Amino acid sequence: MPVKFIIAGTILIMLAIIDAVSLKIPNSLLVILLLSSIVYDLIFEHAKFASGCISFLVMFIIFGGIYYFYGGLGFGDVKLVACISYVTGFMPAVIICFIASLFGLIVFVFLLKFKV
């Protein structure tokens, strides 16, 4: 398993905990996540750098558009999805967003059912 994914996983766990407690996603951790992945790609996997940048931009534009036109999520979520997209690639990021939405829906239904 590449070191990039171990670092990214650690940072994402920290982001999840911080976001759950404070409802804020710190930019500093997002910068560390993105820069560590970029440095890793530039040193070890040159081919993934360009595709990662394109994936980052596409997801940033898609989720930025959702944020701008529809709302429902914060700008930290837009930046987080874009960073995840750089780390994993476009299609895995789409699948991650789908699974996250599915889990969110399950939790929402559970909270509605039990009126928590």
BELHU-V452918 format. One record per helix or strand of 2 or more residues. SS is the DSSP state (alpha for helix, beta for strand). FROM is the first residue (numbers start at 0). LEN is the number of residues. If there is no record, write none. Layout:
SS|FROM|LEN / SS|FROM|LEN
This chain:
alpha|2|20 / alpha|26|18 / alpha|45|24 / alpha|74|14 / alpha|89|25
